[in-house]
Amino acid sequence: MAEQVGSTPMATKAIERRLRARLGPWLLLARLGLFWERLWPAIWPAVGIAGLFLVLALLDLPTRLPPWLHALLLAAFAGAIGLALWRGLRRFPAPSDAEARRRLELDSDLPHRPLTLLVEPLAAGLGHPEAEALWSLHRTRLLAAIGRLRLKLPRPGLAARDPWGLRAALGLFLVIGLVAAGPDSLARIKQALIPGLTAGPPAAPPSYDIWITPPAYTGLAPILLSSSTPMPAENAGAPATGGGTTATDNAGAPKPLAIAENSVVLAQVENSPQQPSLALGEETRTLEPLAQKSWRLEDGHLVTGDRLVLKLGNRELAQWPIAIIPDKPPTVAFTADPAQTERGVLKLSYTASDDYGVEHVTAKITPLGDAASAAPIELDLPVPGSGLRQTRAESYHDLTANPLAGSPVMLTLAARDATDQVGHSETRNITLPERPFHHPVARAIIALRKILALQPDKRRALVYAFDKLGSDTEAYNNDVVVMLALSSVSARLRYDRNLDRALPDLLQLLWDTALRIEEGESAVAMQRLRDAQDALQRALDQGASDEELAKLVEELRQAMNQFLDALMEKMKRDLAEGKNMQPVDPDKMSLGRDDLERMLDQAQQMAEAGAKDAARNMLSKLREMLENLQADPFAGQPQEGENEALQMMQKLQGLTQKQQELLDRSFRDQQRVEQGGSPQEMQGAANDQEALRQGLGEVMRSFGDMTGNIPGSLGKAERAMKDAVGALDNGDPGAANQAQAEAMNQLMESQQQMLKALAERFGSRPGAAPRDQLLSQQPDPGQRQQEGTGMIDTGDVKLPEAADLQRARQILDELRRRSSEQFRPKVERDYLQRLLDRF
């Protein structure tokens, strides 16, 4: 018994150790569960308020408020959270060990509260060994009897406190806020917690758009300077601030922005609380308010200066180095000395240029000598096209009816641009062309007319002179029209009190009368022809429609035929009257009516195809020929052998044209081979080429029999054709193309040599040589100018071939079709219309 009692303290310590090891972790967990069950209901109101603030922060709502209201909202939420925490935690009871044991007993379904008994002290017999030993034995048995322990999850009982389920709604809004904020969630929460960091969304910097529109007459495109788009890459410098690319010169400095003088500036600035200003060179303009934080300038002009600066107060928002390009005066000069045609028409050849386009060219004729007191003559000269920066033209002016005809004058050209700047040429001293009159009555009328124009105070003496001239009717073949005209002039000089008003009509009547006596109807027909030529030239310059051009071409054709008919009638009349015919220069070419009509048709085709420059050039040549045209009474009377020579040359030109067709065919075959295709059947081409070679041999034999000499170029052409036949037989279109091109060159060269030899043989009489007849019937396939033909080569316009004209016509039709399609954007239709207006 004494041994058991002695062991009681040791047994008690052992029980305590076993109790701590078995129950310590479970009791800790039980206390934590009880702590959460009491804490969560206590802090839930504060957590709910904080969750509501997070929802607002994630949706970026607080930052959209003014700073003071943002701060007030933060203070309200902080106060609400603090009050809720104070109310929930001010009487917060911490869980005790007894409560933890009891919770563990309940969750583990332990009857009779064994965990409580294990820690209770001995109620009676304390200090009695027997009683203490018995109590230790009881505790040991209780500890051993405790089975498997378990704890249930904490049960805060929040559902009873939140019957409406507001916590679920708060969680849903938090998820929505996180999704809306995305990666900016933390940044938005930070901005919401710090009022005044931003007063709303990040303030956008001021943006600007500046349009610089050059004057319309320059034809230049507008320039856009924007904070959102790059700078012009070609010639613009970059702004000092803001985005954009930088163009620099060789030294690395910003390249100035080239701006035409008098360009209009339109500027607009957005998102600027301060009124901006724009320094336009040496002038500074403030932008006018357009809307809130929006400013606009509409009528700025750039005239001088080297910088364009956009400012906000004293701060430069952007700046560009600029270079104002001044509008220089136009220049004009003679390209040849003023000349006169066979019919006394003044021919002016000139060139004019301007940096933005020549608008108008005039010629001023100032009289010298005895006629210096007369009024100067102003002539409007044609300017081909519209707004051309450089132009070259020829004009014809019949001034033989002017009283100054035959007088010394000063001639000066003047060119004017769109801003009325004028440039002058050098002054030429010339004698105005004067028409020679051979009929004595016509000469007398012209002499009296000049006295009337320059000395109208001698009207009484002139009345007597016209009466005497009109009374001799046999001198002008009793022409009633002439007699009535002279009587009318005499009567008006005698009775008309306002001679100044009647003088122009009288001078014109006298001129028409003298022409009737001298040339009959041919003079009137010539004037109609010139009027028709001028009308067609103006229509080409003004870009008339195809219908109007066709109408004017037909009128010109009729006027030309009437003139040719009148010219032939005059020639026959002169021959019948036994007048001496003026000999025809054998170096001038002979033209037939068909030749002139062919040139007119070609000019019409060129104009309709859009080749306006080539059409003007062709009409200029046609006019030159008509002005220098002389009737040839010996035309149509060929010498012996001349017809055979003409037929031989026609055959040679036929061979040349067929060679051109074979060359085009070989070129197309070569392109097909280069593109991976197969050429057309080439044996037929080889046979055609051999036939051409044999035909050339016949021409060579005929020419040798006629002249005793065969040009070397014909032999070279024959050898090139032989090479082409071999290449075609071998299926090599590339080699055939080269050989055929060589044959073409030699054929064209041989024509020149043969024409020269034939001209030396048949060009000894008045009239036309076969060379000229041939050239008037067939155009040179290479479009090369023949020497000595009387044709005019301006050197600046190449006459297009038929294929070029057809292609140009197709392009022109396509432009017209697209410009008429209303579904296309207006900017595209305007661009197409500008192309049509120009071409």
Secondary structure, DSSP 8 states (H G I E B T S, - for coil): -HHHHHTHHHHHHHHHHHHHHHHHHHHHHHHHHHHHHHHHHHHHHHHHHHHHHHHHHHTT-GGGS-HHHHHHHHHHHHHHHHHHHHHHHTT-----HHHHHHHHHHHHT-TT-HHHHHHS--SS-TT-HHHHHHHHHHHHHHHHH------------HHHH-TT-HHHHHHHHHHHHHHHHGGGHHHHHHHHHSTTS-SSS-----EEEEEEE--GGG----EEEESSS---TTT----SSS-----B-TTSSB--EEEETTEEEEEEEES-SS-EEEEETTEEEE-EEEETTEEEEEEEEE-S-SEEEEEETTEEEEEEEEEEE-----EEEESS--EE-TT--EEEEEEEE-SS-EEEEEEEEEE-GGGTTS--EEEEE---SSS-SEEEEEEEE--TTSTTTTSEEEEEEEEEETT--EEE---EEEE-------SHHHHHHHHHHHHHHH-GGGHHHHHHHHHHHHH-GGGGTT-HHHHHHHHHHHHHHHH-S-HHHHHHHHHHHHHHHHHHHHHTHHHHHHHHHHHHHHHHHHHHHTT--HHHHHHHHHHHHHHHHHHHHHHHHHHHHHHHTT-------TTS----HHHHHHHHHHHHHHHHTT-HHHHHHHHHHHHHHHHT----TTTT---TTHHHHHHHHHHHHHHHHHHHHHHHHHHHHHHHHHTT------HHHHHHHHHHHHHHHHHHHHHHHHHS---HHHHHHHHHHHHHHHHHHTT-HHHHHHHHHHHHHHHHHHHHHHHHHHHHHH-SSSS--HHHHHHHHS--TT----TTS-----SS-----HHHHHHHHHHHHHHHHHHT-TTS-HHHHHHHHHHHHH-
